[in-house]
Amino acid sequence: MNTFDFERESAGYLETDPWDGDIDPWDGASGLDPAPTPEPSLQVLYPTRQDYVQAVTISAGKAVASGLLLPADAAEAISQASNASVP
């Protein structure tokens, strides 16, 4: 960690997000998150695992049809969604 990162960490920056556990440069800094809205909870977006798997399946199918995703990659995404801990 360089000096700049240490100073930012001690000022409350570089804190872990409560929703996804990652660390962004603007975390812990009020007003600095570039997102127009806070990241929503997966539980709010997808009340059940089936809702989540269905959304991923639909999106993956559209991406394959558009040529943006290979069928094998779509199958992997759907498999990962099926095993995800959502909600």
C-alpha positions in Angstrom: 0.0 0.0 0.0 1.5 3.4 -0.9 1.3 6.5 1.3 -1.6 7.9 -0.6 -3.6 4.7 0.0 -2.7 4.7 3.7 -3.9 8.3 4.1 -7.1 7.5 2.3 -7.7 4.3 4.4 -7.1 6.2 7.7 -9.6 8.8 6.5 -12.3 6.2 6.1 -11.8 5.6 2.4 -11.3 2.1 0.9 -13.9 0.5 3.2 -15.6 -2.7 2.2 -19.0 -2.3 0.5 -21.8 -3.9 2.6 -23.6 -5.2 -0.5 -20.9 -7.0 -2.4 -17.8 -7.0 -0.2 -15.5 -5.2 -2.7 -13.4 -2.1 -2.2 -13.8 0.9 -4.5 -11.7 4.1 -4.5 -14.7 6.1 -3.4 -15.9 3.8 -0.6 -16.3 5.5 2.7 -16.3 8.9 1.1 -19.7 10.6 1.2 -20.7 12.1 -2.1 -17.9 10.5 -4.1 -19.6 7.3 -5.4 -20.0 7.9 -9.1 -23.1 5.7 -9.3 -26.3 7.6 -9.8 -28.0 5.3 -7.2 -26.7 3.0 -4.6 -26.2 -0.7 -5.6 -29.5 -2.5 -4.9 -29.6 -5.6 -2.9 -29.9 -8.8 -4.8 -32.6 -9.9 -2.4 -34.7 -6.8 -3.4 -34.2 -7.5 -7.1 -34.6 -11.2 -7.0 -36.8 -12.4 -4.0 -36.1 -16.0 -4.8 -33.3 -18.0 -6.3 -35.6 -19.0 -9.2 -36.3 -15.3 -10.0 -32.5 -14.8 -10.2 -31.8 -17.9 -12.3 -34.7 -16.9 -14.6 -33.3 -13.4 -15.1 -29.8 -14.7 -15.9 -31.2 -17.4 -18.3 -33.2 -14.7 -20.2 -30.3 -12.3 -20.3 -27.9 -15.1 -21.4 -30.3 -16.2 -24.1 -30.6 -12.7 -25.5 -26.8 -12.3 -25.4 -26.3 -15.5 -27.3 -28.9 -14.6 -29.9 -27.2 -11.2 -30.4 -23.8 -12.9 -30.8 -22.4 -11.3 -27.7 -22.0 -14.5 -25.7 -21.1 -18.1 -26.7 -23.6 -20.8 -25.8 -21.0 -22.5 -23.6 -20.4 -19.3 -21.7 -24.2 -18.8 -21.3 -24.5 -22.3 -19.9 -21.7 -21.5 -17.4 -23.4 -18.3 -16.3 -26.7 -20.1 -15.8 -24.9 -22.8 -13.9 -23.2 -20.2 -11.6 -26.5 -18.5 -11.1 -28.1 -21.8 -10.1 -25.5 -22.3 -7.4 -25.4 -18.7 -6.2 -26.7 -17.8 -2.7 -29.4 -15.5 -3.9 -31.4 -14.4 -2.0 
